[in-house]
Amino acid sequence: MPPEQKKQIRPEDRVGAERAAIARRVANFKAHQAKLEQERDAYYKSVRARIDKTLGASPPRNPSV
């Protein structure tokens, strides 16, 4: 394609596209972190339940531990 026929991208459009890409990456990162947090919490609860069952301990009084 000859240079005079190439589509010129305005700086404002480029900045907007960059911002949108960054916002998308941040949203994906936050979603991934939330998923990891949920998986970690589920793993902790399963391990805690196995320990309590093995030791015959009663469940903790404060479930937020």
Buried (B, 14 or more C-beta within 10 A) or exposed (E): EEEEEEEEEEEEEEEEEEEEEEEEEEEEEEEEEEEEEEEEEEEEEEEBEEEEEEEEEEEEEEEEE
